């Protein structure tokens, strides 16, 4: 079985827990691949920005649900502090 390519962001690589969600949910994966690398970067950073494992699990699940609902970026989050205004690291 070949594992499908899952795109990353401009600064962040897609973490394993998000990869697992996308591998188990083709609709969420299709939405993920449809957003821009900068938008993917925002989701990844949003998931990785929390400290507690249970909060991270909630962020991963919410990312799946929100992407499937058509949202292209995390709501109510100021954005990734790890990139320049140009979108590059």
Helices and strands as residue ranges (DSSP letters): H 16-24, H 26-34, H 37-48, H 53-68
